[in-house]
Amino acid sequence: MKLFGLVAASVLLTLSLGAQAEGETTQGANPQQAGMEAMMMQMMKQEMAKACQDKEMLSCLEINESDCNAMMTGVLDKCMAPNFSQLMAAQGMSQEERDALTAEMENCSKSVSEEHGIDPEKAQSCSSAKK
């Protein structure tokens, strides 16, 4: 589904930037890491806002841009932000741990979507229709 795919893509972006930053940091990196997290969250918000401007997707899902933005903000606040340190450490995890984290993120995203009146199955069909 495009919405969940966007979340997954944001996670991958986060991981790649986090790994790059991790390799460049030295001791005393806590303020730097907090700044990096804030920057990455802002980047993800911007990408999600762009996705919510896709008129074809909005029409298929039968929601407006405002509802889409509210749902995406919910995903960031409820799913991404609380797990940010785990997402940053994902490259050092085993495949099983990464799979479990991915499943947790997908389940959380689906739950937030449902809270906002978006049926995950309908969203899947909308995403499939765009391909």
C-alpha positions as CSV (number, residue, x, y, z in Angstrom):
1,M,0.0,0.0,0.0
2,K,1.3,3.4,-0.9
3,L,0.8,4.9,2.6
4,F,2.5,2.1,4.4
5,G,5.1,1.9,1.6
6,L,5.9,5.6,2.3
7,V,6.3,4.8,6.0
8,A,8.7,1.9,5.0
9,A,10.6,4.2,2.7
10,S,10.9,6.8,5.4
11,V,12.3,4.1,7.8
12,L,14.9,3.1,5.2
13,L,15.8,6.7,4.7
14,T,16.1,7.1,8.4
15,L,18.3,4.0,8.7
16,S,20.6,5.0,5.9
17,L,21.1,8.5,7.3
18,G,21.4,7.2,10.8
19,A,24.1,4.7,9.8
20,Q,26.0,7.4,8.0
21,A,25.7,9.8,10.9
22,E,26.6,7.0,13.4
23,G,29.8,6.4,11.4
24,E,30.7,10.2,11.6
25,T,29.9,10.8,15.3
26,T,32.3,10.8,18.2
27,Q,31.8,10.8,22.0
28,G,29.3,13.3,23.3
29,A,27.0,12.7,20.4
30,N,23.7,12.9,22.3
31,P,23.0,16.5,21.3
32,Q,23.9,15.6,17.7
33,Q,21.7,12.6,17.8
34,A,18.8,14.6,19.1
35,G,19.3,17.1,16.3
36,M,19.6,14.3,13.7
37,E,16.4,12.7,14.9
38,A,14.5,16.1,14.7
39,M,15.9,16.6,11.2
40,M,14.9,13.2,10.0
41,M,11.4,13.5,11.5
42,Q,11.0,16.8,9.7
43,M,12.1,15.2,6.4
44,M,9.6,12.4,6.9
45,K,6.9,14.9,7.6
46,Q,7.7,16.7,4.4
47,E,7.7,13.5,2.4
48,M,4.4,12.4,3.9
49,A,2.8,15.8,3.2
50,K,3.9,15.4,-0.5
51,A,2.2,12.0,-0.6
52,C,-1.0,13.5,0.8
53,Q,-1.1,15.8,-2.2
54,D,-1.6,12.9,-4.6
55,K,-5.1,13.6,-5.8
56,E,-5.5,10.2,-7.4
57,M,-4.7,8.4,-4.2
58,L,-6.9,10.7,-2.1
59,S,-9.8,10.1,-4.5
60,C,-9.4,6.4,-4.4
61,L,-9.2,6.4,-0.6
62,E,-12.2,8.8,-0.4
63,I,-10.4,11.2,2.0
64,N,-9.1,14.7,1.7
65,E,-5.6,16.1,2.1
66,S,-6.3,17.2,5.6
67,D,-7.5,13.8,6.7
68,C,-4.4,12.2,5.0
69,N,-2.1,14.6,6.8
70,A,-3.8,13.9,10.2
71,M,-3.3,10.2,9.6
72,M,0.3,10.6,8.6
73,T,1.0,12.7,11.6
74,G,-0.5,10.0,13.7
75,V,1.8,7.4,12.2
76,L,4.8,9.6,12.9
77,D,3.8,10.4,16.5
78,K,2.5,7.0,17.5
79,C,4.6,4.6,15.5
80,M,7.9,6.3,14.4
81,A,8.8,8.7,17.2
82,P,8.5,6.1,20.1
83,N,10.6,3.6,18.2
84,F,13.2,6.0,16.8
85,S,16.1,4.6,18.7
86,Q,15.3,1.1,17.5
87,L,14.9,2.3,14.0
88,M,18.3,4.0,14.2
89,A,19.9,0.7,15.5
90,A,18.1,-1.5,12.9
91,Q,21.2,-2.0,10.8
92,G,22.9,-3.7,13.8
93,M,20.0,-6.0,14.3
94,S,19.6,-9.6,13.2
95,Q,17.2,-10.2,10.2
96,E,14.6,-11.6,12.7
97,E,14.8,-8.5,14.8
98,R,14.4,-6.2,11.8
99,D,11.5,-8.3,10.5
100,A,9.8,-8.0,13.9
101,L,10.4,-4.2,14.0
102,T,9.0,-3.9,10.5
103,A,5.9,-6.0,11.4
104,E,5.4,-3.8,14.5
105,M,5.7,-0.6,12.4
106,E,3.2,-2.0,9.8
107,N,0.7,-3.0,12.5
108,C,1.0,0.3,14.2
109,S,0.5,2.1,10.9
110,K,-2.5,0.0,10.0
111,S,-4.0,0.8,13.5
112,V,-3.5,4.5,13.1
113,S,-5.0,4.4,9.6
114,E,-8.1,2.6,10.9
115,E,-8.4,5.2,13.7
116,H,-8.6,7.8,10.9
117,G,-11.3,5.9,9.0
118,I,-8.9,4.5,6.4
119,D,-9.5,0.8,5.6
120,P,-6.0,-0.8,5.1
121,E,-7.5,-3.3,2.5
122,K,-9.0,-0.4,0.5
123,A,-5.7,1.4,0.7
124,Q,-3.9,-1.7,-0.6
125,S,-6.3,-1.8,-3.6
126,C,-5.8,1.9,-4.2
127,S,-2.0,1.4,-4.2
128,S,-2.2,-1.7,-6.5
129,A,-4.3,0.3,-8.9
130,K,-1.6,3.0,-9.2
131,K,1.1,0.5,-10.2
